[in-house]
Amino acid sequence: MPFPLPSADPTALGLRTDQLDRLIALIEKQIADGHYPGAQIALARNGKLAMVRSFGDATTQPDRRRAKDDTLWLLYSNTKVILATTMWALAEQGAFRFVDRVADHVPEFKKNGKGSITLLQLLTHQGGFPNAVVRKEAWDDHAKLREVVCDFSLEWTPGSKIHYHGLSAHWVAAVVIEAVTGKDFRDVVRETVIAPLGLSDDLFMGVGPAQAGRLSDMHYPPPLGGAPQNDPDNNTPEWRRAGVPGGGAYGTARGMAALYQMMLAGGELNGHRLVSPRTLQYAIRNWTGDRVDEFMGMPMHRGIGPHLRGTTETIRGMGSVASPRTFGHGGVGTSYCWADPDSGVSFAYVTNNRIPDPWHSWRLDHVANLVHTAIL
């Protein structure tokens, strides 16, 4: 399947190659210094692909395998944007409104005081149950999954706080998708978003054995330093197959850059209109103002899926010098993908070692700022 973005020379797209060379050198040094085994970046502008570059190793144990441009990386919470994009499309088709209550579509969700939670609150991390857990026994049993999310208990009053819901809210969103479509949410994501946009080879909400040879293993840094080790939880067939909707999709950097190009182009890619410009304006706006996300420790300017740079002093992942209208999302300790509507640029940066702060946020700011300052 041809990739939906044609390739073009970065200079012809108004990008400074000296800054891009610095970006490449920074990533190569970080890999040489042992911060992560492998990485991949993709940069696009105005509907054209300016750069794809893969670095280092996709796997290290038991065998070393070099990263390639078609390597699939665990996207962690970048997954949330893929799922939200699906919900934008379903809302535009009339399946629900974001002001609807979750319980309007999943009636038993009202248990334990959750009856007032709206889809908008759910997807802007105001639902009130950030630490709720769906155990792996329910990943493939979606009748059980519905029971589990409906049994979630509140930790605080919905809407009273913003506190990042790492996985919990998007399990609920997946149940809503299944309720309004009658299909497995993974199939809906593929049929509604991934396939029509021409990204079937690049984005996966649930990965099976057929793609095993393309997968990058996730790693974690050992407590006392040394070489990154394989993550025992996020490399299993069960995890990969589940397509955990808040953090379990896999993809290429170019696939994420293309998804964001769709948003920059007003909702169209590969000759397919996914959503209208009006839906995008509604979804990618700052619904939470400068209220502090209590988990992140800073305002995150939450949209329905991506968050925005805004004008606060700091922001996570998208670069401190970014345009205030820049929007995107990251993946815990590994990655960030974003788009800048003022320049038409989208960028994706993914790695395969889950590194904690403060170093993680420090490197994300450097990486993003090198891209922003390459834009003419």
N, C-alpha and C positions, 0 to 999 in steps of 0.2 A: 504494500500500500504506500503510495507516495506521501511524503510528509506535507502537511498543508501550508507550510511557510517556505517559499523559495529562498535560496541562499543568496546573499549579497555581500560585497566587500564592506567591511566596517567603515573605511574612509568614505566610501560613497554614501553611506548612511549618516554621515556627520558624527563619527565617533573617533576620538583621539586614540591612535594606536599606542602612543607612549604611555598613557594611563592604563590601557589594557595590558601592555607588556608588564607594567608594575603589578597589576592584579595577578597575572600568571606567575610572576616571580614570587609573590607573596604566598600563593597557594603551594607552589613547589617547595618553598622553604619550610612551610608548616608541615608538609608531609615528610621532608627530609629530617626535620626535628622530632618526628614521631608523634605529632599531635593526632593524626588520623591516617589510616592506611591508604584511603582513596577518596577522590572527590570528582565532581563533574559540574561544569557551569554551562549556561546557555544564555545568550543575549540576542534580543530581537528588537527591531524598531520598524514601526509603520508597516507591519505585515510582512517583514522580511527577516530572515534569520542571519544575524551578523556573525555569530560565533557559537561553536560547540567545542568544548575541550574536556577531555577526560584525563585524570591524573592517578597515578599510583595503582593500588591493588583493590580489586573488588572483594576478594576473599584471601585469607591468610592461613586458615587451618581447615582441614589437614593439608590442603594444597593451595599454593599461591596462584591466583588468577588475576591477570591485569584487568583494570577497568577499561571498557570500551564505550563508544558513543551510544551503543544500544543497551548498555548495562542498566538494569532496573534497581533503583535505590528505594529503601524504606523512607517514605515521605513524612512519617510521623504526623504532626498536626497540620501540615500542609493539606492533609486529607480533608480537613474541615472545609476548605474552600471548594474542593471537588463536590462534596456532599451538599454544601450550600448552593452551589451552581445548579445542581439538580433540583433543589427546592425552589429556586427562582423560576425555573422552567415550569415546574408543576403548578406553582402559584399563578403564573401567567396563563396556564391552560385552565384555570378555574378549580383546581383540586382543593385549594384552601386559600385563606388570606393569612398574612403574618400577624394580624390582630386577632385571629381565632385563638381560642384556648386549645391547648393540647387535648383536653378532655372532650372537646367538641368532636374529635375524630377517633379518640381512644378513650371511651367513657370511663373505664375502670382506672384510668390514670388519676382520677380525682381523689383516690385513696390517700390517706395520711396528710390531708390538707393541701393537696396539689391542684385542686380544681380550677384555680384562677390563673394558673401560669399560661401565658400566651406563647405562641411560637416566636414572637419577637424577643420576649424575655429569655426564652430558651436559648436562642442562637446568639444573643449578646451577653451571655454569661451572667444572667441575673435570675436564673431559675431557683436557686436556693439549695441545691444538692450537689456541690462540686466534688465531693469525695465519695459519692455512690459508686458501687462497683458491679460490673457484670462479669461473672466468672466464666471461665472457658467452657464450662458445661453447657452454657446457653448460646455460645457463639454460632453453632450450627443448628440448634433447636430453636427456631424462631417463635414457636408457640411458647416455649419456656422463656425466651427473651422478653416477650410481651409481659408475661407475668412478673418477671424480675424488675423491669423498669416501672411497672405500675406499683410495685411494692416499695419503691424508693421512699425514704423519709426526708423531710426537710431539715436543713441545718440552720436556716434563717428565713425570714419572710421574703417571698419572691418579690423582686424589684427593689428591695431595700439596700442591696449591695451589688457591687460588681466584683466577682471573684471567679477567676478562670476555671471552667469546668473541663478538665483535661480530656476525659473520655465520656463522662456520664451523660451530658446533654445530648451528644450526638448519637448515642444509643437510642435515646428517646426519639430523636428526629428520624432515625432509621425505622423505628416502629411506626411512626406517623406515615412515612412513605409507603410502608407495606399496607397500612390500613386503608389509604386512599387509592392505592393501585391494585391491591390484591396480588402483588408480586414480591419476590425477594428483592430487598433494597439494592443488592449488588447488581442484579439484572437491570433494575430501573436506572441506576447510574450509568451503566454501560449503554443501554438502549437510548437513553434520553440525552446524554451528554457526550460520552467518550466516542462512541461509534459515529454519530452524525458529524462531529467535528473533525473526523479523520485521525483520531488519536488512539485507535485500537491497539497499535503496536507500542504505544508510549505510556499509557496510563492504565492501571489495573486496580479495581476495587475488589480484591480477592485474587490471589495468584495460585494457579495449579501447577502440576508437575511439568506441563509442556514448556513452561518458562523457566524451569529450575536452572538451566545453564546460563541464564542472563542475570540472575539475582546476585546482588551484592550482599554479603553478610553484614549484619550490624555488630559493632564491637562496643566495648566499654573500657575505660582506663582502669587498670588494677589499682588497689588502694595505695600501694607504695611506689607507683610509677612503673616504668618498664613498658614493654610492648603491649598495645591494646589486645584484649582478649575477646573471643567470641561471646556474644550475649546469649545466655542460655534460654531466654524467654522469647526473644523476637526473631529467632531463626528457625523456629519449628514449622513443620508443615501445617499444623493447626492454626498458628498465628497468621501465616501467610494466606491460607485459604479463607480465613474469617473476614478479611476486609474490614477490620474494626473501624467503624465510621468516624471516630474522632482521631485516629492515628495509625491506621493499618494499611493505607493504600501504598502501592509501589508505582514508580514511574521514572522516566528520564527527565533530565533538566530541560531538554528542548520541549518535551511534552508540557511541562509546567509553564515555560515561557510562552508557548503557543496558546495555552488556556487563557493566560492573562492578555495576550494579544486580542483574543476574542472580546474581552471586556473593553479594551482600549478602542476597538473598532465598532463599539456600539452594540455588541451582542451577536456578531456574525463572524464565522470562520469556515473555511473550506466550502464556501458557497451555501452554507447552511445558517439560517438565522435561528439562534437558540432562544434569545429573549430580545425584548425591545429596549431601546435606549431609556425609556421611562422606568422600566423595571430595574435597570442597572442604577439609575439615579436614586431610586428608592433603597436598593440593597446596599450600595456602596456609599453610604453617608454616615456621618458620625452620630450614632444614636445615643451615645453615653457621655457626650461632652468631655469635660476635663475631669470627670470623676475618676478617682484612683481605683484601679483594679487591685484589690487587696492581696492577691497572689503575686502579681507582677511588681507591686510597689510603685507604680506610676500610672498615669492616665494612658489608656490604650486606644481610645477613640474607636470603639467597636462599631463595625458595620454588621450586616447579616452575612457572616462568613469572614471576609477580610477585615482588617482594621486599617486605620489611616494614620499618616504621619502627624498631621495637625501642626500646631505651633508651640507645643510645650517644649521645654528645654531638652528633654531626652525622649527617646522612643526606642522600642526594642526592634532591632534587626534590619530596618530599612534604610539606615544611614542618617546620621545627625544632620547632614547638609541636604537631605532630600526635600523636594517640593512638598509643601504642606498637603497637597492633594494625592501624594503617593500612597498606594494601598497595597496590602499584601498579608502574608502570614508566614510563620516559621514552623519548624519541627524541633522538638525538645533536644537541645544540646548538639544539633547537627546541621541545621539548614535554614534558609529563608528564600522566599520567592516573592517578587513584588512587581508592580507596574506604576509608571509615572504618566498620567494623562497629559501633563504639560509638554512632554517630549516625545511621547509615543513609544517609549522604551519599556520593555519588560525584561526581567532578569531572574534567573534561577541558579541557586548555589546549594548543592547537596553533598553531604559527606557521610562517612560510615563509622564514626566513633562518637558516642554520646558523651560530650564533655560538659561539665558543669560550669556555672558562672564562678568567678568573674571573667575568666578567659573567653568563654563562649561569646558573651555579649561584646567583649572587646574586639574579637576577630570579626564578628558580623559587621560592626560599625566600620572597620577598616575596609573590608571587602566591598560593602555597599558604597562607601564614599568614593572609592576608586572608580566604580562604575558611574556614579553621578557626575564626577568631575571629568569623565571621558565624553560627556554629552555636550555637543556644540549646538 
